[in-house]
Amino acid sequence: MKKSISKLFSKRLRVRMAELNISATDLSNEINVSRNTLNLCRSGKAKMIKFETIAELCKGLYVQPDYFFKEK
């Protein structure tokens, strides 16, 4: 069964943040994304994520956009 895109995105975001050992607060301070937005993305409750948010997350987490959308 396929996961929803928001659930997949949130899982990959949590995994990458754990790999880099970075908190939502620290990541938010590094990039141009609020902690509230990060928490919504991490929980899978974000319904629409702006391209700019994904771009900022990619910069802060050192990944390409496709990282968040592919299952391992």
Secondary structure, 3 states (H helix, E strand, C coil): CCCCHHHHHHHHHHHHHHHHCCCHHHHHHHCCCCHHHHHHHHHCCCCCCCHHHHHHHHHHHCCCHHHHHCCC
